[in-house]
Amino acid sequence: MSYNVSVLASPVHELLLSFSLYKRQTLMKYLDLGSKWPGEVEESLSLELKEAIASKENLFFEDLLVLFIEQSPYKHDIDSFIEWLGNMSAGELFERIASSLDDHMTLPTNLLEQRDRSIKLLKEWNNEYFQFHREGVLERLMADAESKRKMLEEESGEEVVLQASRFVVESEIVQNVCLIPSLHIQPMALIDHLKDTLYITYSVKDPKKKRSELLLFTKALGDDKRLKILEFLSYESHTFTDIVSEIGMAKGNIHHHLSILRGAGLVNIHIKDERNTFYYSTNKEIAEEFRMLVNQLL
């Protein structure tokens, strides 16, 4: 195996992810939460918190928090983690993340200010949203993480990463892959690349929702353009640009179709040494998975 695989389960990360989803509001129509989720959440938030989130220019510090979560002895408790993070000096903050950043990434001079603002927002987000949706979250995340660790004892890291996320890591740069189970991101998977490490947030499947999983398959397959994309990707992996050229559709439409195919687990995403360039291929195992789901239903 060319890279190491670890698994990180934390309610702090789930808190952070839910906050990020609300702030960015991207991919919502492809998630189980649905495109109405941000509006539904907004109705329960105070005016002060909504204004504070809206006024935040970017999520630069929040995107680096995974590094602190990974290192923290309090990753399993939100309040303890926030207290631990809040007690760090600027020097400690820098030391904990500097070695994980690419050469082109420059840390802001107001690191403490960004940390304090992030902590304040996450505390309020926890109080007004997440605490009402956290029952059983840690248990489900921990259970799925443990199942992945057991899989790693019997299968290759590459296979475990593929099964969890449909990502295929083919980069010589990547030395470590950290798998992070999530509930909010269902049924998608997200990736963050920091220096030689990939942080892959993947969906925790609900065994009680096999019917929903089958519906994702059938809906994804029920479109001629998506079938053409799958056929094109069945021969070899291709970039997004290749797909646009082959299918002859607008980029926005291709992105829409690929997102649906990704959510249904019908395509693999290949990570190569070219940063920000993904290659796609058809998941050849999907026919067997589809057959199993149909058999279970009938």
C-alpha positions in Angstrom: 0.0 0.0 0.0 1.4 3.4 -1.0 -0.3 5.4 1.7 -1.4 5.0 5.3 -5.1 5.0 6.2 -6.6 6.1 9.5 -10.2 6.8 10.6 -11.3 9.8 12.6 -14.8 9.9 14.2 -15.8 13.1 16.1 -18.9 15.1 16.9 -16.8 18.2 16.7 -16.2 17.5 13.0 -19.9 16.8 12.4 -20.6 20.2 14.2 -18.1 21.9 11.9 -19.4 20.2 8.8 -23.1 21.1 9.5 -22.0 24.8 10.0 -20.0 24.7 6.8 -22.9 23.3 4.8 -25.2 26.0 6.1 -22.7 28.8 5.4 -21.7 27.6 1.9 -25.1 26.0 0.9 -23.5 24.1 -2.0 -24.5 20.6 -3.1 -27.6 20.8 -0.9 -30.0 19.5 -3.6 -27.8 16.4 -3.9 -27.8 15.6 -0.2 -30.5 13.8 1.8 -30.9 17.0 3.9 -32.4 18.7 0.7 -32.2 22.2 -0.7 -34.8 23.4 1.8 -32.6 22.5 4.8 -30.7 25.9 5.1 -34.0 27.8 5.1 -35.5 25.4 7.7 -32.5 25.8 9.9 -32.5 29.6 9.5 -36.0 29.8 11.0 -34.6 28.4 14.3 -31.5 30.7 14.5 -31.4 34.0 16.3 -31.0 37.2 14.3 -27.6 37.8 15.9 -26.2 34.4 14.8 -27.6 34.7 11.3 -25.9 38.1 10.9 -22.7 36.8 12.3 -22.6 33.9 9.9 -23.5 36.1 6.9 -20.8 38.7 7.8 -18.0 36.0 7.9 -16.0 36.5 4.7 -14.6 33.0 4.4 -14.1 29.7 6.2 -10.3 29.6 6.0 -9.7 28.8 9.7 -12.7 26.4 9.9 -11.2 24.5 6.9 -8.0 24.0 9.0 -9.9 22.8 12.1 -9.7 19.2 11.0 -6.0 19.4 11.9 -6.8 20.4 15.4 -9.6 17.8 15.7 -7.2 15.1 14.6 -4.6 16.1 17.2 -7.0 16.8 20.1 -7.4 14.5 23.1 -10.9 16.0 23.4 -12.2 15.2 19.9 -15.1 13.2 21.3 -16.6 16.1 23.3 -17.5 19.4 21.8 -17.3 21.6 24.9 -13.9 20.2 26.0 -12.5 20.6 22.5 -13.6 24.2 22.3 -12.0 24.9 25.7 -8.8 23.2 24.6 -8.6 25.1 21.4 -9.4 28.4 23.1 -6.5 28.1 25.5 -3.9 27.9 22.8 -1.5 30.8 22.2 -0.8 32.0 18.7 2.5 30.1 18.7 0.8 26.8 19.6 -1.8 27.3 16.9 0.9 27.9 14.4 3.0 24.9 15.5 0.1 22.5 15.3 -0.8 23.2 11.7 2.3 24.8 10.0 3.9 21.4 9.0 0.6 20.3 7.3 0.2 23.3 5.0 1.4 23.5 1.4 4.1 26.0 0.6 1.7 28.3 -1.2 -0.6 28.6 1.9 0.0 31.5 4.1 -1.4 31.7 7.6 -3.0 35.1 8.5 -1.4 37.3 11.0 -4.6 37.6 13.0 -4.7 33.8 13.8 -5.9 34.4 17.4 -8.7 36.7 16.2 -9.8 34.1 13.6 -9.7 31.3 16.2 -11.8 33.4 18.7 -14.4 34.3 16.1 -14.6 30.7 14.9 -15.1 29.4 18.4 -17.8 32.0 19.2 -19.7 31.0 16.0 -19.4 27.2 16.6 -20.5 27.6 20.2 -23.6 29.5 19.1 -24.2 27.1 16.2 -24.0 24.2 18.7 -26.5 25.9 21.1 -29.0 26.9 18.5 -28.8 24.0 16.0 -26.5 21.1 16.6 -27.3 20.2 20.1 -30.9 19.4 19.0 -29.6 17.0 16.4 -26.7 15.3 18.2 -28.5 12.5 20.0 -26.9 9.3 19.0 -24.5 11.0 16.6 -21.3 10.1 18.4 -22.4 6.5 18.8 -23.2 6.1 15.0 -20.0 7.8 14.0 -17.9 5.7 16.4 -19.6 2.5 15.3 -19.0 3.1 11.6 -15.4 4.2 12.3 -14.8 0.9 14.2 -16.3 -1.1 11.3 -13.8 0.6 8.9 -10.9 -0.1 11.3 -11.9 -3.8 11.3 -12.1 -3.8 7.5 -8.5 -2.4 7.4 -7.4 -5.5 9.3 -8.7 -7.8 6.6 -8.6 -5.7 3.4 -6.2 -3.2 1.8 -6.4 0.4 2.6 -7.2 1.2 -1.0 -10.2 -1.1 -1.0 -11.6 0.4 2.3 -11.2 4.0 1.0 -12.9 3.0 -2.2 -15.8 1.2 -0.5 -16.3 4.1 1.9 -16.1 7.0 -0.5 -15.6 5.9 -4.1 -12.3 7.7 -4.2 -9.3 6.1 -5.9 -6.0 7.5 -4.7 -3.4 7.3 -7.4 -1.2 10.2 -6.3 2.4 9.7 -5.5 2.2 12.8 -3.3 -0.3 11.4 -0.9 1.2 9.6 2.1 -1.8 9.5 4.4 -5.6 9.2 4.0 -7.9 10.0 6.9 -11.4 8.7 6.6 -14.0 10.8 8.5 -17.6 9.3 8.8 -20.4 11.8 8.6 -24.2 11.9 8.8 -24.9 15.4 7.4 -23.2 14.8 4.1 -25.3 11.7 3.0 -25.1 10.3 0.4 -22.0 12.2 -0.9 -18.3 12.2 0.0 -16.0 15.3 0.3 -12.2 15.6 0.1 -9.7 18.1 1.5 -6.1 17.9 0.4 -3.5 19.3 2.8 0.1 18.8 1.8 0.6 15.0 1.8 -2.7 14.1 3.5 -6.2 13.6 2.2 -9.1 14.1 4.5 -12.1 12.2 3.1 -15.5 12.8 4.7 -17.8 10.0 3.7 -21.4 9.1 4.4 -22.5 6.7 7.1 -25.1 4.5 5.5 -28.3 3.7 7.4 -29.1 0.0 7.1 -32.8 0.9 7.6 -32.8 3.0 4.4 -32.1 0.3 1.8 -35.1 1.4 -0.1 -33.7 5.0 -0.4 -30.4 3.6 -1.6 -32.2 1.6 -4.3 -34.1 4.7 -5.3 -30.8 6.6 -5.8 -29.7 3.9 -8.2 -32.9 3.8 -10.2 -33.2 7.6 -10.4 -29.6 8.0 -11.5 -30.0 5.3 -14.2 -33.3 6.8 -15.4 -31.7 9.4 -17.7 -30.2 8.8 -21.2 -27.4 11.4 -20.7 -26.3 9.8 -17.5 -26.2 6.4 -19.2 -24.0 7.9 -21.9 -21.7 9.3 -19.3 -21.4 5.9 -17.5 -20.8 4.2 -20.9 -18.0 6.7 -21.7 -16.4 6.3 -18.3 -16.6 2.5 -18.5 -13.6 2.2 -20.8 -11.1 4.4 -18.8 -11.1 7.3 -16.4 -11.6 10.8 -17.8 -11.6 14.4 -16.6 -14.6 16.6 -16.3 -13.4 18.4 -19.4 -13.2 15.1 -21.3 -16.8 14.3 -20.4 -18.0 17.8 -21.4 -16.4 17.3 -24.8 -17.7 13.8 -25.3 -21.3 14.3 -24.2 -21.7 17.8 -25.7 -23.5 19.5 -22.9 -23.1 22.7 -20.8 -20.7 22.3 -17.9 -23.4 23.0 -15.4 -25.5 20.2 -16.8 -22.6 17.8 -16.7 -21.8 18.8 -13.2 -25.5 18.1 -12.3 -25.4 14.6 -13.8 -22.1 13.7 -12.3 -23.3 14.8 -8.8 -26.4 12.5 -9.2 -24.2 9.6 -10.3 -21.8 10.3 -7.4 -24.6 10.3 -4.9 -25.7 6.9 -6.2 -22.2 5.5 -6.0 -22.2 4.9 -9.7 -18.8 6.6 -10.4 -15.4 6.4 -8.9 -13.2 9.6 -8.5 -9.5 9.2 -9.1 -7.1 11.4 -7.3 -3.9 11.9 -9.2 -0.9 14.2 -8.8 -2.6 17.0 -10.7 -4.1 19.2 -8.0 -7.8 20.2 -8.4 -8.1 17.8 -11.4 -10.3 14.8 -10.8 -10.7 11.8 -13.1 -13.9 9.8 -13.2 -14.7 6.2 -14.0 -17.7 3.9 -13.8 -18.1 1.8 -10.7 -18.0 -1.7 -12.3 -19.2 -3.3 -9.0 -22.5 -1.5 -9.1 -24.4 -4.2 -10.9 -23.8 -6.7 -8.1 -24.7 -4.1 -5.5 -27.9 -3.3 -7.4 -28.8 -6.9 -7.6 -28.3 -7.4 -3.8 -30.5 -4.4 -3.0 -33.3 -5.7 -5.3 -33.0 -9.2 -3.8 -33.3 -7.7 -0.2 -36.3 -5.7 -1.2 -38.1 -8.6 -2.9 
